[in-house]
């Protein structure tokens, strides 16, 4: 079952029911990631009130990168692709970058919520809409700058950059993410409870709890591959690797997280959920029903 023009075959030979199920799972996962993240993106873009809040800009950034992850999974998850430096089917480090952008967006959103709750007055002065967009733009540019560096230098130097950068970066950012999670939980559990009941307090608490849950799910799906990479770099040994991206559970888990994150956004934010129903899903369903019920000419 190969594609002669691309020199590609499917992720597994479709010779038994297990392989067929794995193939269909990859297609379903990619479609789910795209559908959910496009739905949340449209909801934010169609609601001016949501667009005016900084936290929704980080949600939008996460959705955009996860949409790219879903689209690219039709390639790396469905076909027999190994995204390594010497592989003829590699994506030149572009596909992993989309996953990394989601990682940076969630980390930035955690820092944003921490700043907003700890120093609300200073936050409102410092983190204007334009500065928030500048932060988002900066880490997108940084991510693709690293992609350019990887593709311009030779393979040996690129491997050194990846091994050192990934080892240090993973340890550093995971510690920050876990630390922020603990700190945000303490704030949500004790500090906000002491404030008098108000709509502002409830908005703060719901936004903090939402990013806490998102970060918790993120860590649970990413820590296995982080630990694998850190262990391989620390032991300075060649670790076991799967034949392709689509059968590697350590690389499937972050893609599952790309489908879980928009579900958590929808579940944890009533304003987003209401916009999704009224301005995205309901109009699409009405149009679909009108097409089905249209009289034949």
Number of C-alpha atoms within 10 A of each C-alpha: 10 12 10 8 6 8 10 15 15 19 23 20 13 14 9 9 9 11 16 14 12 18 21 13 15 24 17 13 20 27 17 18 27 22 15 20 28 18 18 24 23 16 26 21 14 15 15 10 11 17 16 13 13 21 19 19 22 24 22 24 21 26 27 20 22 29 25 19 27 29 15 18 24 17 22 25 28 24 22 22 23 20 19 15 18 10 11 12 18 15 17 18 17 20 21 15 19 23 19 17 23 26 21 20 23 22 19 19 23 25 16 18 24 19 16 19 20 13 11 13 11 11 16 12 8 11 16 14 14 10 12 19 15 12 14 21 12 11 16 20 11 12 16 16 12 17 18 14 13 19 15 11 12 11 13 9 13 17 15 11 16 14 18 13 11 16 19 13 14 17 13 11 14 16 12 15 22 15 12 19 22 13 13 24 16 12 17 21 13 11 14 16 13 10 10 9 10 8 9 11 17 13 12 16 21 16 18 24 19 19 24 23 16 21 22 15 16 22 18 12 20 20 16 16 16 18 14 14 17 20 14 16 17 11 10 10 9 8 12 8 10 13 13 19 23 27 21 13 13 19 19 19 17 25 23 17 22 28 24 18 26 25 17 15 21 20 12 18 14 12 14 19 16 13 20 22 14 12 15 18 13 13 13 13 11 11 11 12 11 11 10 10 9 9 7 5 3
